[in-house]
Amino acid sequence: MQRSKCGASLLAVVTLAVRAAETGPGTSPAASAGAPPRPWYGLPEMSLTHAFGADRWGDLFTLGTWQNTLDLSADGNVQKTTSPGSPDADFWSRVTSQGLTVRNQGIGIIDPRLLSLDVSARLAFQQAAQNASDVDTSQHGDITDYYFSGTFLAEKAYNGTMLASHVENTTTQSGGGSTSSQLDTQSLTLNWREDSFLRKKEIAPFFSAMLQARDDQLQETTSSAGQRFERDEDRKLVTLDGHNGFESSDLYFRYEDTDLENKRAPAASYRSRYLDLNYSMDFGAMLDQKSETHLNYNEREGSSDVKNLNFDEYLFLEHTDYFSSNYAYNFTETDSDAGDFSSHRLDGGVQYMPFLNLSTNLNVFGTRDELGSGSTESTGVYGNATYNHDLPASGRLVASLGAGTQYSDNQLQASTVPVIDAPYQAPSAFGAGASFTLEHSDVVVDTIVVVDVRGGARLETTLDVDYEVIVEGSRTRIAPLPGSAVIQPDDPLEVSYQYLVDPSLESRTDSWSCYIAGDWEWIAVTYTHDQANQTPISGQTTTLMSDQNRDELKVDLRKNWGQFEARADATGSRYRDTNLKYDELRFNEQVDYRPSYYWQLGLAANQTTTDFIETDRHSETRDYRMTGQWTSRYGWVVDGWASYRTMDDSELLPETLKEARVKIRRRWPQLDLYLQFGVGDRTRGGVETKFADVHLTAVRQF
């Protein structure tokens, strides 16, 4: 390849400058001709390396710490589903891989303070096979995982990090199923630290910020109970975080711009922008007054467009050691395809402690909600007093009494109100009655839409495949199904729905509650009563208004005998609502035994019985779980648990789940061993699914 004239001229100038620097002024080229040249692209090596304070090219690169590993892993999963009137559905899969990872952490270029690198590469051979409904498939191939991270000027106030990685992974799920994923990530991060010129000039001495551009490309396949769910997404994200600390206040801000392309389901692709500002300040002579301001804005463009604006202002004033007041204002505005919504809420309250064992508070509030079909207004006042006192035998008495009144005025042209993307979380374990309750009553079931938003995606779900809806009077519960390939335990969810209201009604709600508890070292007894009565004042009413009455008695027992510790509680509840009446008993027991530092055993049990008065519905749930842990002085760690959960409901399909799992870990100075295996049996109605899985990993460091 020929150099351009401009490049050749520049190279000649650099050459003359370097030679002049080596020979010094007044030294002829002949005087330095005796030095043996070591050419590198036409330049002596010594001349360039001297410019960076080194004698040889090799001195410009310093290796860090080697962390090399050999790994071996094996995963197996088997499921068998039997259903009356249908052929058995069998599924099994196995994946084995052998890999070599070479990693060097802390590579320095010229000087580690200028540029430091963390580089690793993994070459693996993987063999996979699956069988679903007597159809065999297999894959064999190479896996090349890599990780590259480079940090510029790590010790300076302004530094940056480049990152690129490729990771392939296969995992088995508790409860059956497996997930295979491939994630490619590229990012650039710029950091602005507090010791910048803003501190030197005393402009903003405690300001810091982070700007990141990131691109994640995910391909994922989940198989469970005959279902198969695939993801193919490309998410581009730009994030700006900042913080500035003042003498008695703090300012935080965050901005996100997300562009997610869902290649499997283009309708789920979206573009979103998110802004969050939070400013808090302590003021007053003793810095005992507090103010907080919070602004949040987000918008999403896609198959369904949504814009949300939320503003909060909170003020706390401490007038004396025993008297304080607080004030709050909230504004919310939502613009979506389902309609526009805005809300104003103003709260004010005072807290007074006339005696050290008596505290009181009084609060007033007012709200106004505006919808496309009209508006609703409400005002109210409520107060509470809490008293505590010592009891004989080192006991403690706590009593509380509260009451309030609220006036509501609905002026709507429609009898439904939309809720858009309300946040919820999936239960930590599915089945046997595990569910969450929607916030509003009288939900229109046909309007419920559940979206899984883990990892920033928007994964659509299907009724009776991924979740079921349970209606009990005026309340609605969502129960994720154990066989779902989309919803996983503890996943963040967003639920949209509509609920019924009386469109033209002015009403009053009177409520009061009391609480009394006696607490001793080994026993505590608590009684709670809540009551709310709704009265129409004017307008048209439907059957949506209801009076609520709840009584609850709870007894707690606890005792510690050194190696043994036991806890138990029993709760009896009586709930009466115009649309829902039931009696409920709940029992919880737990015993822990730790004979030594190396052994620990536990047994927990939960039972709930609910009788619905008007429908004669009877529901029972049982949950028993035994856990154990053994730690050897030689480095072995063994964890295990076994559980039995069941639900028997006269209006729902009966369900039973039996599971057991063991985890074994052993770590030597250069060898890590991990083994996990589990078995289970899940029965729902007449459908039974048996499953088992095993995972083995061995990692040798050198």
Residue pairs with C-beta under 8 A, 6 or more apart in sequence:
3 11
11 42
11 43
14 43
15 42
15 43
18 43
18 44
18 47
18 48
18 51
19 29
19 32
19 44
19 47
21 47
21 50
22 32
22 44
22 46
22 47
22 50
23 29
23 31
23 32
37 44
38 44
38 45
38 46
39 45
40 48
40 57
45 56
45 57
46 55
49 55
49 56
49 57
49 59
49 60
52 60
52 110
54 60
54 110
60 109
60 110
61 107
61 108
61 109
62 107
62 108
62 112
63 104
63 106
63 107
64 104
64 105
64 106
64 107
64 108
64 116
64 117
64 118
65 104
65 105
65 106
66 102
66 103
66 104
67 103
67 104
67 105
67 120
67 701
68 100
68 101
68 102
68 103
68 701
68 702
69 100
69 101
69 103
69 699
69 700
69 701
69 702
70 99
70 100
70 101
70 699
70 700
70 702
71 97
71 98
71 99
71 100
71 101
71 124
71 697
71 698
71 699
71 700
72 97
72 98
72 99
72 696
72 697
72 698
73 95
73 96
73 97
73 99
73 695
73 696
73 697
73 698
74 94
74 95
74 96
74 97
74 694
74 695
74 696
75 93
75 94
75 95
75 96
75 170
75 171
75 172
75 178
75 693
75 694
75 695
75 696
76 92
76 93
76 94
76 95
76 172
76 693
76 694
76 695
77 91
77 92
77 93
77 94
77 172
77 176
77 177
77 178
77 691
77 692
77 693
78 91
78 92
78 93
78 691
78 692
78 693
79 89
79 90
79 91
79 92
79 176
79 177
79 224
79 225
79 226
79 689
79 690
79 691
80 88
80 89
80 90
80 91
80 689
80 690
80 691
81 88
81 89
81 90
81 91
81 225
81 226
81 687
81 688
81 689
82 88
82 89
82 687
82 688
82 689
83 89
83 686
83 687
83 688
84 686
89 133
89 225
89 226
90 131
90 132
90 133
90 134
91 130
91 131
91 132
91 133
91 223
91 225
91 226
92 130
92 131
93 128
93 129
93 130
93 131
93 178
93 223
94 128
94 129
95 126
95 127
95 128
95 170
95 178
95 180
96 126
96 127
96 128
97 124
97 125
97 126
97 127
97 143
97 170
98 124
98 125
99 122
99 123
99 124
99 125
99 143
99 145
100 122
100 123
100 124
101 120
101 121
101 122
101 145
102 120
102 121
102 122
103 118
103 119
103 120
103 121
103 147
104 117
104 118
104 119
104 120
105 118
106 112
106 116
106 117
106 118
107 116
107 117
107 118
107 119
108 114
108 115
108 116
108 117
109 115
109 116
109 117
112 154
113 153
113 154
113 155
113 156
114 152
114 153
115 150
115 151
115 152
116 150
116 151
116 154
117 148
117 149
117 150
117 151
118 147
118 148
118 149
118 150
119 147
119 148
119 149
120 146
120 147
120 148
121 144
121 145
121 146
121 147
122 143
122 144
122 145
122 146
123 142
123 143
123 144
124 142
124 143
124 144
124 145
125 140
125 141
125 142
125 143
126 139
126 140
126 141
126 142
126 143
126 168
127 138
127 139
127 140
128 138
128 139
128 140
128 170
128 180
129 136
129 137
129 138
129 139
130 136
130 137
130 138
130 223
131 137
132 223
132 226
133 226
143 168
144 166
145 165
145 166
145 167
145 168
146 164
146 165
146 166
147 163
147 164
147 165
148 162
148 163
148 164
148 165
149 161
149 162
149 163
150 161
150 162
150 163
151 159
151 160
151 161
152 159
152 160
152 161
153 159
153 160
156 193
157 192
157 193
157 194
157 195
157 196
157 197
158 190
158 191
158 192
158 193
158 196
159 190
159 191
159 193
160 188
160 189
160 190
160 191
161 187
161 188
161 189
161 191
162 187
162 188
162 189
163 185
163 186
163 187
163 188
163 189
164 185
164 186
164 187
165 183
165 184
165 185
166 182
166 183
166 184
166 185
167 182
167 183
167 185
168 180
168 181
168 182
168 183
169 180
169 181
169 182
169 183
170 178
170 179
170 180
170 181
171 178
171 179
171 695
172 178
172 693
172 694
172 695
173 179
173 222
173 224
173 488
173 693
174 659
174 661
174 678
174 680
174 693
175 224
175 430
175 482
175 659
175 680
175 682
175 691
176 224
176 225
176 483
176 680
176 682
176 689
176 691
176 693
177 222
177 223
177 224
177 225
177 485
177 691
178 222
178 223
178 224
178 693
179 220
179 221
179 222
179 223
180 220
180 221
181 218
181 219
181 220
181 221
182 218
182 219
182 220
183 216
183 217
183 218
183 219
184 215
184 216
184 217
185 214
185 215
185 216
185 217
186 214
186 215
187 212
187 213
187 214
187 215
188 212
188 213
189 210
189 211
189 212
190 210
190 211
190 212
191 208
191 209
191 210
192 207
192 208
192 209
192 210
193 208
194 205
194 206
194 207
194 208
196 207
198 204
198 205
198 207
199 205
199 206
199 207
204 244
206 243
206 244
206 245
206 246
207 242
207 243
207 244
207 245
208 242
208 243
208 244
209 240
209 241
209 242
209 243
210 239
210 240
210 241
210 242
211 238
211 239
211 240
212 237
212 238
212 239
212 240
213 236
213 237
213 238
214 236
214 237
214 238
214 239
215 234
215 235
215 236
215 237
216 233
216 234
216 235
216 237
217 233
217 234
217 235
218 231
218 232
218 233
218 234
218 235
218 455
219 231
219 232
220 230
220 231
220 232
221 228
221 229
221 230
221 231
222 228
222 229
222 230
222 485
222 486
223 229
223 485
224 483
224 484
224 485
225 482
225 483
225 485
225 689
226 483
227 465
227 483
227 484
227 485
228 485
229 485
229 486
230 264
231 262
231 264
231 457
231 459
232 262
232 263
232 264
233 260
233 261
233 262
233 263
233 264
233 457
234 260
234 261
234 263
235 258
235 259
235 260
235 261
235 456
235 457
236 258
236 259
236 260
237 256
237 257
237 258
237 259
237 456
238 255
238 256
238 257
239 254
239 255
239 256
239 257
240 253
240 254
240 255
240 256
241 253
241 254
242 251
242 252
242 253
242 254
243 250
243 251
243 252
243 253
244 250
244 251
245 251
246 281
248 281
248 282
248 283
248 287
249 279
249 280
249 281
249 282
250 279
250 280
250 281
251 277
251 278
251 279
252 276
252 277
252 278
252 279
253 275
253 276
253 277
253 278
254 274
254 275
254 276
255 273
255 274
255 275
255 276
256 272
256 273
256 274
256 275
257 272
257 273
257 274
258 270
258 271
258 272
258 273
258 274
258 456
259 271
260 269
260 270
260 271
260 272
260 456
260 457
260 458
261 269
262 268
262 269
262 457
262 458
265 460
267 302
267 303
268 302
268 303
268 457
268 458
268 459
268 460
269 302
269 303
270 300
270 301
270 302
270 303
270 458
271 300
271 301
271 302
272 298
272 299
272 300
272 301
273 297
273 298
273 299
274 297
274 298
275 295
275 296
275 297
275 298
276 294
276 295
276 296
277 293
277 294
277 295
277 296
278 292
278 293
278 294
278 295
279 292
279 293
279 294
280 290
280 291
280 292
280 293
281 290
281 291
281 292
282 288
282 289
282 290
283 289
283 290
283 291
284 318
288 318
289 315
289 316
289 317
289 318
290 314
290 315
290 316
291 313
291 314
291 315
291 316
292 312
292 313
292 314
292 315
293 312
293 313
293 314
294 310
294 311
294 312
294 313
295 310
295 311
295 312
296 308
296 309
296 310
296 311
297 307
297 308
297 309
297 310
298 307
298 308
299 305
299 306
299 307
299 308
300 306
300 307
302 458
304 336
304 337
305 335
305 336
305 337
306 334
306 335
306 336
306 337
306 420
306 421
307 333
307 334
307 335
307 336
308 332
308 333
308 334
309 331
309 332
309 333
309 334
310 330
310 331
310 332
310 333
311 329
311 330
311 331
311 332
312 328
312 329
312 330
313 328
313 329
313 330
314 326
314 327
314 328
315 326
315 327
315 328
316 324
316 325
316 326
317 324
317 325
317 326
318 324
319 325
322 352
322 353
322 354
323 350
323 351
323 352
323 353
324 350
324 351
325 348
325 349
325 350
325 351
326 347
326 348
326 349
326 351
327 347
327 348
327 349
328 345
328 346
328 347
328 348
329 344
329 345
329 346
329 347
330 343
330 344
330 345
331 342
331 343
331 344
331 345
332 341
332 342
332 343
333 340
333 341
333 342
333 343
334 340
334 341
334 342
334 420
336 418
336 420
338 418
338 420
338 496
339 371
339 372
339 373
339 418
340 370
340 371
340 372
341 369
341 370
341 371
341 372
341 418
341 420
342 369
342 370
343 367
343 368
343 369
343 370
344 367
344 368
344 369
345 365
345 366
345 367
346 365
346 366
346 367
347 363
347 364
347 365
348 363
348 364
348 365
349 361
349 362
349 363
349 364
350 361
350 362
350 363
351 359
351 360
351 361
352 359
352 360
352 361
353 359
353 360
354 360
357 387
357 388
357 389
358 385
358 386
358 387
359 385
359 386
360 383
360 384
360 385
360 386
361 383
361 384
361 385
362 381
362 382
362 383
363 381
363 382
363 383
364 379
364 380
364 381
365 379
365 380
365 381
366 377
366 378
366 379
366 380
367 376
367 377
367 378
367 379
368 375
368 376
368 377
369 375
369 376
369 377
371 412
371 417
373 412
373 413
373 414
373 503
374 410
374 411
374 412
374 413
374 414
374 503
375 411
375 412
376 408
376 409
376 410
376 411
376 412
376 501
377 408
377 409
378 406
378 407
378 408
378 409
379 406
379 407
380 404
380 405
380 406
380 407
380 509
381 404
381 405
382 402
382 403
382 404
382 405
382 511
383 402
383 403
383 404
384 400
384 401
384 402
385 400
385 401
385 402
386 398
386 399
386 400
387 397
387 398
387 399
387 400
388 396
388 397
388 398
388 399
389 396
389 397
390 396
390 397
391 397
391 518
391 520
393 520
394 520
394 521
395 518
395 519
395 520
396 518
396 519
396 520
397 516
397 517
397 518
397 519
398 515
398 516
398 517
398 519
399 514
399 515
399 516
399 517
400 513
400 514
400 515
400 516
401 512
401 513
401 514
401 515
402 512
402 513
402 514
403 510
403 511
403 512
403 513
404 510
404 511
404 512
405 508
405 509
405 510
405 511
406 508
406 509
406 511
407 506
407 507
407 508
407 537
408 505
408 506
408 507
408 508
408 509
409 505
409 506
410 501
410 502
410 503
410 504
410 505
410 506
410 539
411 504
412 501
412 503
412 504
413 503
414 503
415 500
415 501
415 502
415 503
415 542
416 444
416 447
416 498
416 499
416 500
416 501
417 440
417 498
417 499
417 501
418 447
418 496
418 497
418 498
419 439
419 440
419 495
419 496
419 497
419 498
419 499
420 496
421 451
421 494
421 495
421 496
422 438
422 439
422 494
422 495
422 496
422 497
423 492
423 493
423 494
424 436
424 478
424 492
424 493
424 494
424 495
425 436
425 490
425 491
425 492
425 493
426 436
426 452
426 480
426 487
426 488
426 489
426 490
426 491
426 492
426 493
427 434
427 435
427 436
427 480
427 489
427 490
428 489
428 490
429 489
429 645
430 479
430 480
430 481
430 482
430 484
430 487
430 489
431 481
431 482
431 645
431 647
431 655
431 657
431 682
431 684
432 621
432 622
432 623
432 645
432 646
432 647
432 655
432 656
432 657
433 479
433 608
433 619
433 621
433 647
433 649
433 655
434 479
434 480
435 470
435 477
435 478
435 479
435 480
436 477
436 478
437 475
437 476
437 477
437 478
438 475
438 476
438 477
438 478
438 495
438 497
440 497
440 499
441 474
441 475
441 476
441 499
442 474
442 499
442 500
442 501
442 544
443 471
443 476
443 497
443 498
443 499
443 500
444 497
444 498
444 499
444 500
445 469
445 471
445 476
447 496
447 497
447 498
448 463
448 469
448 476
448 478
448 495
448 496
448 497
449 495
449 496
449 497
450 461
450 466
450 467
450 478
450 487
450 493
450 494
450 495
451 458
451 459
451 460
451 461
451 493
451 494
451 495
451 496
452 458
452 459
452 461
452 486
452 487
452 488
452 491
452 492
452 493
453 459
453 491
453 492
453 493
453 494
454 488
454 491
454 492
458 494
459 486
460 486
461 467
461 484
461 486
461 487
462 486
463 469
464 481
465 481
465 484
466 480
466 481
466 484
466 485
466 486
466 487
467 478
467 479
467 480
467 481
467 484
467 487
468 478
468 479
468 481
469 476
469 477
469 478
469 479
470 476
470 477
470 478
470 479
470 652
471 477
472 580
472 582
472 612
473 577
473 579
473 580
473 581
474 544
474 546
474 577
474 579
474 580
475 580
478 495
480 487
481 487
482 657
482 682
482 684
483 689
487 493
500 542
500 544
501 544
502 539
502 540
502 541
502 542
502 544
502 545
503 540
504 539
504 540
505 536
505 538
505 539
505 540
505 541
505 545
506 536
506 537
506 538
506 539
507 534
507 535
507 536
507 537
507 539
507 541
507 545
508 534
508 535
508 537
509 532
509 533
509 534
509 535
510 532
510 533
510 535
511 530
511 531
511 532
511 533
512 531
513 528
513 529
513 530
513 531
514 527
514 528
514 529
515 526
515 527
515 528
515 529
516 526
516 527
517 524
517 525
517 526
517 527
518 524
518 525
522 557
522 558
522 559
523 555
523 556
523 557
523 558
524 554
524 555
524 556
525 553
525 554
525 555
525 556
526 552
526 553
526 554
526 555
526 556
527 551
527 552
527 553
527 554
528 550
528 551
528 552
528 554
529 550
529 551
529 552
530 548
530 549
530 550
531 547
531 548
531 549
531 550
532 547
532 548
532 549
533 547
534 545
534 546
534 547
536 545
543 578
543 579
545 578
546 577
546 578
546 579
547 576
547 577
547 578
548 575
548 576
548 577
549 574
549 575
549 576
549 577
550 573
550 574
550 575
550 576
551 573
551 574
552 571
552 572
552 573
552 574
553 571
553 572
554 569
554 570
554 571
554 572
555 569
555 570
555 571
556 567
556 568
556 569
557 566
557 567
557 568
557 569
558 565
558 566
558 567
558 568
559 565
559 566
563 593
563 594
563 595
564 591
564 592
564 593
565 591
565 592
566 589
566 590
566 591
566 592
567 588
567 589
567 590
567 591
568 587
568 588
568 589
568 590
569 587
569 588
570 585
570 586
570 587
571 584
571 585
571 586
571 587
572 583
572 584
572 585
573 583
573 584
573 585
573 586
574 583
575 581
575 582
575 583
575 584
580 612
581 612
581 613
581 614
582 610
582 611
582 612
582 613
583 610
583 611
583 613
584 608
584 609
584 610
584 611
585 607
585 608
585 609
586 606
586 607
586 608
587 605
587 606
587 607
587 608
588 604
588 605
588 606
589 603
589 604
589 605
589 606
590 602
590 603
590 604
590 605
591 602
591 603
591 604
592 600
592 601
592 602
593 600
593 601
593 602
594 600
594 601
597 631
598 630
598 631
598 632
598 633
599 628
599 629
599 630
600 628
600 629
600 630
601 626
601 627
601 628
601 629
602 626
602 627
602 628
603 624
603 625
603 626
603 627
604 623
604 624
604 625
604 626
604 627
605 622
605 623
605 624
605 625
606 621
606 622
606 623
606 624
607 620
607 621
607 622
607 623
608 619
608 620
608 621
609 618
609 619
609 620
610 618
610 619
610 620
611 617
611 618
611 619
612 618
612 619
615 651
616 650
617 649
617 650
617 651
618 649
618 650
619 647
619 648
619 649
619 650
619 651
619 652
620 646
620 647
620 648
620 649
621 645
621 646
621 647
621 648
622 644
622 645
622 646
622 647
623 643
623 644
623 645
624 643
624 644
624 645
625 641
625 642
625 643
625 644
626 641
626 642
626 643
627 639
627 640
627 641
628 638
628 639
628 640
628 641
629 637
629 638
629 639
629 640
630 636
630 637
630 638
631 637
631 638
635 666
635 667
635 668
636 664
636 665
636 666
637 664
637 665
637 666
638 662
638 663
638 664
638 665
639 662
639 663
640 660
640 661
640 662
640 663
641 660
641 661
642 659
642 660
642 661
643 657
643 658
643 659
643 660
644 656
644 657
644 658
645 656
645 657
645 658
646 654
646 655
646 656
646 657
647 654
647 655
647 656
648 654
653 684
653 685
654 683
654 684
654 685
655 682
655 683
655 684
655 685
656 681
656 682
656 683
657 680
657 681
657 682
657 683
658 680
658 681
658 682
659 678
659 679
659 680
659 681
660 678
660 679
660 680
661 676
661 677
661 678
662 676
662 677
662 678
663 674
663 675
663 676
664 673
664 674
664 675
664 676
665 672
665 673
665 674
665 675
666 672
666 673
667 673
670 700
670 701
670 702
671 698
671 699
671 700
671 701
672 697
672 698
672 699
672 701
673 697
673 698
674 695
674 696
674 697
674 698
675 694
675 695
675 696
675 697
676 694
676 695
676 696
677 692
677 693
677 694
677 695
678 692
678 693
678 694
679 691
679 692
680 690
680 691
680 692
681 688
681 689
681 690
681 691
682 688
682 689
682 690
682 691
683 689
